[in-house]
């Protein structure tokens, strides 16, 4: 009998991080396999975004390890992790406002040193057709919703091993939320990748996630306390995933 199990795309082991003076996050553990879309939900201030930032190397880690695609990346800066196959979209639109829509997409490809996916512009059209129709428009002149759409297109424009996305549905209309949900599922499937999505509205995660981890709190003023993810929802994601 073959007992071999493939390496997870992401394995976070006993991660402890500083949130603010006197407060810590963790220790927390999270394992994600290729093909999975994992949602992390919870109220504002529960430490979801800080936890995500620490995984990608942009947060104040105190201890613990991050194993990415079988490689220990704990000591690597965020840029090096991106080159290995992480794709990260922070909570607020991460764009270059003085550059055009097309130039922003090109920079996304160069930053990861990976080929720009041939379908990236198609994905952009799915997310926000007005943005795709304005490739020469300066990003800073776009509406807030269109800037968010461009930022998401940049995050998913390249083939990654794991996509990390923080509040991707902020500022989007209900119709555009559905479009972004479909784009996330398509991108993960096309790249044989995984995704970890932070979102405080569980109803936006349910249609697309394999698992949703609800956090009542990750923050502890008295020092490190083990985090117990309340893995209470096994999502029925057939509506968008099939």
C-alpha positions as CSV (number, residue, x, y, z in Angstrom):
1,X,0.0,0.0,0.0
2,X,1.3,3.4,-0.9
3,X,1.3,5.7,2.1
4,X,3.0,8.6,0.4
5,X,1.2,11.9,0.7
6,X,2.1,14.8,-1.5
7,X,3.7,17.8,0.2
8,X,1.2,20.5,1.1
9,X,1.5,23.8,-0.9
10,X,1.6,25.6,2.5
11,X,2.4,24.5,6.0
12,X,2.4,27.1,8.8
13,X,3.9,25.7,11.9
14,X,3.4,27.3,15.4
15,X,3.5,30.8,14.0
16,X,3.7,33.5,16.7
17,X,3.7,37.2,15.7
18,X,3.5,40.6,17.3
19,X,0.3,42.5,16.7
20,X,0.9,45.6,18.8
21,X,2.8,46.3,22.0
22,X,1.6,43.7,24.6
23,X,-0.4,41.7,22.1
24,X,0.6,38.5,20.2
25,X,-0.9,36.2,17.5
26,X,-0.7,32.5,17.9
27,X,0.9,30.1,18.0
28,X,-1.2,29.1,14.9
29,X,-1.0,26.2,12.4
30,X,-2.4,26.0,8.9
31,X,-1.9,23.4,6.2
32,X,-3.2,24.0,2.6
33,X,-3.0,21.6,-0.3
34,X,-3.0,22.3,-4.0
35,X,-6.5,22.7,-5.4
36,X,-7.9,24.0,-2.1
37,X,-9.4,27.4,-1.6
38,X,-9.3,28.2,2.1
39,X,-11.4,31.0,3.6
40,X,-10.3,32.8,6.8
41,X,-13.3,34.6,8.3
42,X,-13.9,36.5,11.5
43,X,-14.7,39.9,13.0
44,X,-12.7,43.0,12.4
45,X,-9.7,43.1,14.7
46,X,-9.4,39.4,15.1
47,X,-5.9,39.3,13.5
48,X,-6.8,37.8,10.1
49,X,-4.8,40.3,8.0
50,X,-1.8,40.3,10.3
51,X,-1.8,36.5,10.2
52,X,-1.8,36.6,6.4
53,X,1.0,39.2,6.3
54,X,3.2,37.0,8.5
55,X,2.7,34.0,6.2
56,X,3.9,36.0,3.1
57,X,6.8,37.6,5.0
58,X,5.4,41.1,5.4
59,X,4.5,40.9,9.1
60,X,6.3,40.9,12.5
61,X,6.9,37.2,13.1
62,X,8.3,36.3,16.5
63,X,8.7,32.5,16.1
64,X,7.4,29.5,14.1
65,X,8.0,28.3,10.6
66,X,6.4,28.8,7.1
67,X,7.0,25.9,4.8
68,X,6.1,26.8,1.2
69,X,5.9,24.1,-1.5
70,X,8.3,21.9,0.6
71,X,10.8,24.7,1.3
72,X,11.4,26.5,4.5
73,X,10.9,30.2,3.6
74,X,10.7,31.5,7.2
75,X,13.7,33.8,6.9
76,X,13.1,35.0,3.4
77,X,11.9,38.5,2.6
78,X,8.5,38.9,0.9
79,X,10.1,39.6,-2.5
80,X,11.9,36.3,-2.4
81,X,8.7,34.4,-1.5
82,X,6.9,36.0,-4.4
83,X,9.5,34.8,-6.8
84,X,9.1,31.3,-5.5
85,X,5.4,31.3,-6.3
86,X,3.4,33.2,-3.7
87,X,1.0,35.9,-5.0
88,X,-0.2,38.4,-2.4
89,X,-2.9,41.1,-2.7
90,X,-3.2,43.1,0.6
91,X,-6.3,44.6,2.0
92,X,-6.1,47.9,0.2
93,X,-5.6,48.1,-3.6
94,X,-1.9,47.6,-4.3
95,X,-1.5,49.5,-7.6
96,X,0.8,52.1,-9.1
97,X,-1.5,55.1,-9.6
98,X,0.8,57.0,-11.9
99,X,1.1,54.1,-14.4
100,X,-1.5,52.8,-16.8
101,X,-3.6,49.7,-16.4
102,X,-1.5,47.8,-18.9
103,X,1.8,48.9,-17.2
104,X,0.5,47.7,-13.8
105,X,-0.2,44.2,-15.2
106,X,3.3,44.1,-16.8
107,X,4.9,45.1,-13.4
108,X,3.0,42.3,-11.7
109,X,4.6,39.8,-14.1
110,X,8.1,41.2,-13.7
111,X,7.9,41.3,-9.9
112,X,7.3,37.6,-9.7
113,X,9.7,36.8,-12.5
114,X,7.0,34.5,-14.0
115,X,5.4,34.7,-17.4
116,X,2.3,36.8,-17.6
117,X,-0.5,34.4,-18.1
118,X,-1.9,34.5,-21.6
119,X,-5.4,34.8,-20.2
120,X,-4.7,37.6,-17.7
121,X,-6.5,40.3,-19.8
122,X,-9.4,37.9,-20.2
123,X,-9.6,37.6,-16.4
124,X,-9.4,41.4,-16.1
125,X,-12.4,41.7,-18.5
126,X,-14.3,39.2,-16.4
127,X,-13.6,41.3,-13.3
128,X,-14.2,44.8,-14.7
129,X,-14.8,45.3,-18.3
130,X,-14.5,49.1,-18.2
131,X,-10.9,48.7,-16.8
132,X,-10.0,46.2,-19.6
133,X,-11.3,48.6,-22.2
134,X,-9.0,51.4,-20.8
135,X,-5.5,49.9,-20.9
136,X,-3.9,53.3,-21.3
137,X,-5.9,54.9,-18.4
138,X,-3.8,55.9,-15.4
139,X,-4.6,53.6,-12.5
140,X,-5.0,56.5,-10.1
141,X,-7.8,57.9,-12.2
142,X,-9.9,54.8,-11.9
143,X,-12.8,54.6,-9.4
144,X,-12.2,52.8,-6.1
145,X,-14.0,49.7,-7.3
146,X,-12.0,49.6,-10.5
147,X,-8.8,50.1,-8.6
148,X,-9.7,47.1,-6.5
149,X,-10.4,45.1,-9.7
150,X,-7.1,46.0,-11.2
151,X,-5.2,45.0,-8.0
152,X,-6.9,41.6,-8.1
153,X,-6.1,41.2,-11.7
154,X,-2.4,41.9,-10.9
155,X,-2.5,39.3,-8.1
156,X,-4.0,36.6,-10.4
157,X,-2.3,37.6,-13.6
158,X,0.5,35.2,-13.1
159,X,0.6,31.5,-12.3
160,X,1.3,31.0,-8.7
161,X,1.5,28.1,-6.2
162,X,-0.6,29.9,-3.6
163,X,-2.7,33.1,-4.0
164,X,-3.1,35.1,-0.8
165,X,-5.8,37.6,-0.9
166,X,-7.0,40.0,1.8
167,X,-10.6,41.3,1.6
168,X,-10.9,40.9,-2.2
169,X,-14.6,41.9,-2.3
170,X,-14.3,45.2,-0.5
171,X,-15.9,48.1,-2.5
172,X,-17.4,45.8,-5.2
173,X,-21.0,45.6,-6.3
174,X,-22.9,42.3,-5.8
175,X,-22.6,41.5,-9.5
176,X,-18.9,42.1,-9.5
177,X,-18.4,40.0,-6.4
178,X,-19.8,37.0,-8.4
179,X,-17.4,37.8,-11.2
180,X,-14.4,37.9,-8.8
181,X,-15.5,34.6,-7.2
182,X,-15.5,32.9,-10.6
183,X,-12.1,34.4,-11.5
184,X,-10.5,33.1,-8.2
185,X,-11.9,29.6,-8.9
186,X,-10.7,29.7,-12.5
187,X,-7.2,30.9,-11.6
188,X,-6.7,28.3,-8.9
189,X,-7.8,25.6,-11.3
190,X,-5.8,26.8,-14.3
191,X,-2.5,27.0,-12.2
192,X,-3.2,23.8,-10.2
193,X,-2.6,26.1,-7.2
194,X,-4.3,27.0,-3.9
195,X,-5.7,30.1,-2.4
196,X,-6.1,31.6,1.1
197,X,-8.7,34.3,1.3
198,X,-9.3,36.6,4.3
199,X,-12.8,37.9,4.3
200,X,-15.1,38.9,7.2
201,X,-18.3,38.2,5.3
202,X,-18.7,34.4,5.3
203,X,-21.4,34.5,2.7
204,X,-18.8,35.7,0.1
205,X,-16.6,32.7,0.9
206,X,-19.2,29.9,1.0
207,X,-19.7,29.5,-2.7
208,X,-16.0,29.0,-3.6
209,X,-14.2,27.7,-0.5
210,X,-13.4,24.1,0.3
211,X,-12.9,25.0,4.0
212,X,-13.7,28.1,6.0
213,X,-11.8,28.8,9.2
214,X,-13.7,31.1,11.5
215,X,-11.6,33.0,14.0
216,X,-13.3,34.4,17.0
217,X,-9.9,35.9,17.9
218,X,-6.3,35.4,17.2
219,X,-5.1,38.1,19.6
220,X,-3.9,37.5,23.2
221,X,-2.8,40.3,25.5
222,X,-1.2,37.9,28.0
223,X,1.3,36.3,25.6
224,X,1.2,33.4,23.2
225,X,-1.9,31.1,23.5
226,X,-2.5,28.3,21.0
227,X,-4.9,29.2,18.3
228,X,-7.8,26.8,17.7
229,X,-9.3,27.4,14.3
230,X,-13.0,26.8,14.4
231,X,-13.2,24.8,11.2
232,X,-17.0,24.7,11.3
233,X,-17.9,25.0,7.6
234,X,-17.3,22.5,4.9
235,X,-18.5,24.6,2.0
236,X,-20.7,23.3,-0.8
237,X,-18.9,25.1,-3.6
238,X,-20.4,23.3,-6.5
239,X,-22.3,26.3,-7.8
240,X,-19.2,28.1,-8.9
241,X,-16.6,25.4,-8.9
242,X,-18.3,22.9,-11.3
